Amino acid sequence: MRVQHTTVRRVFFSRRTLPALLGILILSLPLMGAAEQRLQVGYLNFPPYEYSDHGRPRGPLIDILRKVADEAGLRLEFRLLKPQQLYRYLRDGTVDVWPGLTGVPDLENHIYQSRHTLMHLRLSADAVAPTAPVDSLDDLSGRRLIYIEGYTYGGLGRMLRQRARHNTIILASTQQAALQMLAKGQADYLIDYQRPVETALRSMTITGLRASPLSERNAAFIVSRKIPHAWDLMEKLDRAYSALLQKGVIKPENQ
């Protein structure tokens, strides 16, 4: 009889506490989901803005995204990709977000971009004297131009091909390789972003190198439209960025 009495009390205790335990579990589910929400982040080897340092993502665009994600309660998983691979993954939703450049023709109608501009990037035409500086895009007509492989330059590369069919386009895998080709006289101009060229020049010297500004590009949070709740994610990133601006944690960059 004593054993039966103990069993009944145990069943009675479980029935009383089970609804409360279930309530706690249900209330905690949104918090658990938010803590486990992860973003697949694509990024490029594009120093100094974003790059891989022995497998670790670095650069000011990466730093901004990390701070914003922390403010928004998001976890990040990074994937280093080549430009065309990154664009393809954004189009099909394999990658959720890229802290990168706006105005990429291959991404048109496939992404949302944040309303906040993270950085400004200067696009230039670099030449070695005595090659003349560039005053307008017409000066590039009929010239030998170096592009970094996979870069679209916001459609400028395509436009130069269309406007000047007699141009010779030479592809280089890196800024260092492009500068070496330019120094050897294998091309007239290197079309590239100013800061990455300056970064490459830290490890090499080219006498008489001059940069002619062509245009400016903007960096923002680029969100794939293919992922669930893409617009909500973009809004969340924008709100978190605004909050960090108000707190003084981050400041607009104009490099």
Secondary structure as a PSIPRED ss2 file (coil, helix, strand):
# PSIPRED VFORMAT (PSIPRED V4.0)

   1 M C   1.000  0.000  0.000
   2 R H   0.000  1.000  0.000
   3 V H   0.000  1.000  0.000
   4 Q H   0.000  1.000  0.000
   5 H H   0.000  1.000  0.000
   6 T H   0.000  1.000  0.000
   7 T H   0.000  1.000  0.000
   8 V H   0.000  1.000  0.000
   9 R H   0.000  1.000  0.000
  10 R H   0.000  1.000  0.000
  11 V H   0.000  1.000  0.000
  12 F H   0.000  1.000  0.000
  13 F H   0.000  1.000  0.000
  14 S H   0.000  1.000  0.000
  15 R H   0.000  1.000  0.000
  16 R H   0.000  1.000  0.000
  17 T H   0.000  1.000  0.000
  18 L H   0.000  1.000  0.000
  19 P H   0.000  1.000  0.000
  20 A H   0.000  1.000  0.000
  21 L H   0.000  1.000  0.000
  22 L H   0.000  1.000  0.000
  23 G H   0.000  1.000  0.000
  24 I H   0.000  1.000  0.000
  25 L H   0.000  1.000  0.000
  26 I H   0.000  1.000  0.000
  27 L H   0.000  1.000  0.000
  28 S H   0.000  1.000  0.000
  29 L H   0.000  1.000  0.000
  30 P H   0.000  1.000  0.000
  31 L H   0.000  1.000  0.000
  32 M H   0.000  1.000  0.000
  33 G H   0.000  1.000  0.000
  34 A H   0.000  1.000  0.000
  35 A H   0.000  1.000  0.000
  36 E H   0.000  1.000  0.000
  37 Q C   1.000  0.000  0.000
  38 R E   0.000  0.000  1.000
  39 L E   0.000  0.000  1.000
  40 Q E   0.000  0.000  1.000
  41 V E   0.000  0.000  1.000
  42 G E   0.000  0.000  1.000
  43 Y E   0.000  0.000  1.000
  44 L C   1.000  0.000  0.000
  45 N C   1.000  0.000  0.000
  46 F E   0.000  0.000  1.000
  47 P C   1.000  0.000  0.000
  48 P C   1.000  0.000  0.000
  49 Y C   1.000  0.000  0.000
  50 E E   0.000  0.000  1.000
  51 Y E   0.000  0.000  1.000
  52 S E   0.000  0.000  1.000
  53 D E   0.000  0.000  1.000
  54 H C   1.000  0.000  0.000
  55 G C   1.000  0.000  0.000
  56 R E   0.000  0.000  1.000
  57 P E   0.000  0.000  1.000
  58 R E   0.000  0.000  1.000
  59 G C   1.000  0.000  0.000
  60 P H   0.000  1.000  0.000
  61 L H   0.000  1.000  0.000
  62 I H   0.000  1.000  0.000
  63 D H   0.000  1.000  0.000
  64 I H   0.000  1.000  0.000
  65 L H   0.000  1.000  0.000
  66 R H   0.000  1.000  0.000
  67 K H   0.000  1.000  0.000
  68 V H   0.000  1.000  0.000
  69 A H   0.000  1.000  0.000
  70 D H   0.000  1.000  0.000
  71 E H   0.000  1.000  0.000
  72 A H   0.000  1.000  0.000
  73 G C   1.000  0.000  0.000
  74 L C   1.000  0.000  0.000
  75 R E   0.000  0.000  1.000
  76 L E   0.000  0.000  1.000
  77 E E   0.000  0.000  1.000
  78 F E   0.000  0.000  1.000
  79 R E   0.000  0.000  1.000
  80 L E   0.000  0.000  1.000
  81 L C   1.000  0.000  0.000
  82 K C   1.000  0.000  0.000
  83 P H   0.000  1.000  0.000
  84 Q H   0.000  1.000  0.000
  85 Q H   0.000  1.000  0.000
  86 L H   0.000  1.000  0.000
  87 Y H   0.000  1.000  0.000
  88 R H   0.000  1.000  0.000
  89 Y H   0.000  1.000  0.000
  90 L H   0.000  1.000  0.000
  91 R H   0.000  1.000  0.000
  92 D H   0.000  1.000  0.000
  93 G C   1.000  0.000  0.000
  94 T C   1.000  0.000  0.000
  95 V C   1.000  0.000  0.000
  96 D C   1.000  0.000  0.000
  97 V E   0.000  0.000  1.000
  98 W E   0.000  0.000  1.000
  99 P E   0.000  0.000  1.000
 100 G E   0.000  0.000  1.000
 101 L E   0.000  0.000  1.000
 102 T C   1.000  0.000  0.000
 103 G C   1.000  0.000  0.000
 104 V C   1.000  0.000  0.000
 105 P H   0.000  1.000  0.000
 106 D H   0.000  1.000  0.000
 107 L H   0.000  1.000  0.000
 108 E C   1.000  0.000  0.000
 109 N C   1.000  0.000  0.000
 110 H C   1.000  0.000  0.000
 111 I E   0.000  0.000  1.000
 112 Y E   0.000  0.000  1.000
 113 Q E   0.000  0.000  1.000
 114 S C   1.000  0.000  0.000
 115 R C   1.000  0.000  0.000
 116 H C   1.000  0.000  0.000
 117 T C   1.000  0.000  0.000
 118 L C   1.000  0.000  0.000
 119 M E   0.000  0.000  1.000
 120 H E   0.000  0.000  1.000
 121 L E   0.000  0.000  1.000
 122 R E   0.000  0.000  1.000
 123 L E   0.000  0.000  1.000
 124 S E   0.000  0.000  1.000
 125 A E   0.000  0.000  1.000
 126 D E   0.000  0.000  1.000
 127 A E   0.000  0.000  1.000
 128 V E   0.000  0.000  1.000
 129 A C   1.000  0.000  0.000
 130 P C   1.000  0.000  0.000
 131 T C   1.000  0.000  0.000
 132 A C   1.000  0.000  0.000
 133 P C   1.000  0.000  0.000
 134 V C   1.000  0.000  0.000
 135 D C   1.000  0.000  0.000
 136 S C   1.000  0.000  0.000
 137 L H   0.000  1.000  0.000
 138 D H   0.000  1.000  0.000
 139 D H   0.000  1.000  0.000
 140 L H   0.000  1.000  0.000
 141 S C   1.000  0.000  0.000
 142 G C   1.000  0.000  0.000
 143 R C   1.000  0.000  0.000
 144 R E   0.000  0.000  1.000
 145 L E   0.000  0.000  1.000
 146 I E   0.000  0.000  1.000
 147 Y E   0.000  0.000  1.000
 148 I E   0.000  0.000  1.000
 149 E C   1.000  0.000  0.000
 150 G C   1.000  0.000  0.000
 151 Y C   1.000  0.000  0.000
 152 T C   1.000  0.000  0.000
 153 Y H   0.000  1.000  0.000
 154 G H   0.000  1.000  0.000
 155 G H   0.000  1.000  0.000
 156 L H   0.000  1.000  0.000
 157 G H   0.000  1.000  0.000
 158 R H   0.000  1.000  0.000
 159 M H   0.000  1.000  0.000
 160 L H   0.000  1.000  0.000
 161 R H   0.000  1.000  0.000
 162 Q H   0.000  1.000  0.000
 163 R H   0.000  1.000  0.000
 164 A C   1.000  0.000  0.000
 165 R C   1.000  0.000  0.000
 166 H C   1.000  0.000  0.000
 167 N C   1.000  0.000  0.000
 168 T E   0.000  0.000  1.000
 169 I E   0.000  0.000  1.000
 170 I E   0.000  0.000  1.000
 171 L E   0.000  0.000  1.000
 172 A E   0.000  0.000  1.000
 173 S C   1.000  0.000  0.000
 174 T C   1.000  0.000  0.000
 175 Q H   0.000  1.000  0.000
 176 Q H   0.000  1.000  0.000
 177 A H   0.000  1.000  0.000
 178 A H   0.000  1.000  0.000
 179 L H   0.000  1.000  0.000
 180 Q H   0.000  1.000  0.000
 181 M H   0.000  1.000  0.000
 182 L H   0.000  1.000  0.000
 183 A H   0.000  1.000  0.000
 184 K C   1.000  0.000  0.000
 185 G C   1.000  0.000  0.000
 186 Q C   1.000  0.000  0.000
 187 A C   1.000  0.000  0.000
 188 D C   1.000  0.000  0.000
 189 Y E   0.000  0.000  1.000
 190 L E   0.000  0.000  1.000
 191 I E   0.000  0.000  1.000
 192 D E   0.000  0.000  1.000
 193 Y E   0.000  0.000  1.000
 194 Q H   0.000  1.000  0.000
 195 R H   0.000  1.000  0.000
 196 P H   0.000  1.000  0.000
 197 V H   0.000  1.000  0.000
 198 E H   0.000  1.000  0.000
 199 T H   0.000  1.000  0.000
 200 A H   0.000  1.000  0.000
 201 L H   0.000  1.000  0.000
 202 R H   0.000  1.000  0.000
 203 S H   0.000  1.000  0.000
 204 M C   1.000  0.000  0.000
 205 T C   1.000  0.000  0.000
 206 I C   1.000  0.000  0.000
 207 T C   1.000  0.000  0.000
 208 G C   1.000  0.000  0.000
 209 L E   0.000  0.000  1.000
 210 R E   0.000  0.000  1.000
 211 A E   0.000  0.000  1.000
 212 S E   0.000  0.000  1.000
 213 P E   0.000  0.000  1.000
 214 L E   0.000  0.000  1.000
 215 S E   0.000  0.000  1.000
 216 E E   0.000  0.000  1.000
 217 R E   0.000  0.000  1.000
 218 N E   0.000  0.000  1.000
 219 A E   0.000  0.000  1.000
 220 A E   0.000  0.000  1.000
 221 F E   0.000  0.000  1.000
 222 I E   0.000  0.000  1.000
 223 V E   0.000  0.000  1.000
 224 S E   0.000  0.000  1.000
 225 R C   1.000  0.000  0.000
 226 K C   1.000  0.000  0.000
 227 I C   1.000  0.000  0.000
 228 P C   1.000  0.000  0.000
 229 H C   1.000  0.000  0.000
 230 A H   0.000  1.000  0.000
 231 W H   0.000  1.000  0.000
 232 D H   0.000  1.000  0.000
 233 L H   0.000  1.000  0.000
 234 M H   0.000  1.000  0.000
 235 E H   0.000  1.000  0.000
 236 K H   0.000  1.000  0.000
 237 L H   0.000  1.000  0.000
 238 D H   0.000  1.000  0.000
 239 R H   0.000  1.000  0.000
 240 A H   0.000  1.000  0.000
 241 Y H   0.000  1.000  0.000
 242 S H   0.000  1.000  0.000
 243 A H   0.000  1.000  0.000
 244 L H   0.000  1.000  0.000
 245 L H   0.000  1.000  0.000
 246 Q H   0.000  1.000  0.000
 247 K H   0.000  1.000  0.000
 248 G C   1.000  0.000  0.000
 249 V C   1.000  0.000  0.000
 250 I C   1.000  0.000  0.000
 251 K C   1.000  0.000  0.000
 252 P C   1.000  0.000  0.000
 253 E C   1.000  0.000  0.000
 254 N C   1.000  0.000  0.000
 255 Q C   1.000  0.000  0.000
